[in-house]
Amino acid sequence: MKSVCLALLVALLAGCASAPRIDSAYTATGQNSRVQYIILHYTSTDLGHSLRLLTEEEVSSHYLIGDSPATIYRLVDENRRAWHAGDSQWQGRTWLNGTSIGIELVNQGYLDGPGGRHWQPYSEAQIEALIVLLKDIVQRHQLAPGSILAHSDVAPQRKVDPGPLFPWKRLADAGLVPWPDAQAVARQQALFAASLPSVAWFQAQLARQGYLIEQHGELDQATRNVIAAFQMKYRPARHDGQPDAETAARLLVLNTPSL
């Protein structure tokens, strides 16, 4: 009986404990958002399965954008970590779940068939909703240009989303991502057509962009995967991972905007 009374007393005292009193009158100027990147994905499935997967399993994202209608679902508060990026790296930062906001778009991705790989396009309403959401997030977190990334940018050896049909140029036109100047690209492409840079050059330039890529000068499969990730974003009409003059020109102009 005594032990029961003691337990009740301890529980009562614990319930009476109050939170510490904190004075919030002062605010430090030396601070910024913990969010450094926004990472875009496709779900590879329909809306119903996407919602179940992102709310009932370990994988999650901060936002999900439906396809019809293009409803924006907030699944994880931006102040909390979502499990969307996995083993990832950009600009030397690793495991980006802790420093990024994840946005999933309902999209089947691709299907492989007798005629090759077929990618599902994104709806106009989805992209319009995404642009509105991105502008809001970028403004609130004061994100720098180049902070909006593909899952394939941060994990090029295992991911290809949001794929070559994702309209990155639309985001560039909305002022959300950097885009290479067309005239500068044309000038550099003509030069590179006469003399294509080495594989080591491509690896160095891709590393400047932010990609994790080994600097060994060999055109191995890992290097091709990184080149393909860049091409899907900036030259989606051809994304075979093969170094060529146009890819080199777009890469150089992005890295050297003054050209």
Protein Blocks (a to p, Z undefined) as FASTA:
>chain_A
ZZmmmmmmmmmmmmmpccddddfkbccfbbcdfblbdcdddehiafklmmmmmmmmmbdc
fbdcdfbdcbdcdfbdfkbccdfklpadeehiahkllmcccdddddehiaddfkoccddd
ddfklmmmmmmmmmmmmmmnopaehiaccfklmmmmlpcbebjkbcfklmmmnopaccdd
fklmmmmmmmmmmoccdfklmmmmmmmnopacddehpacfklmmmmmmmmmmmmmmbcgh
pacfklmmmmmmmmmmmZZ
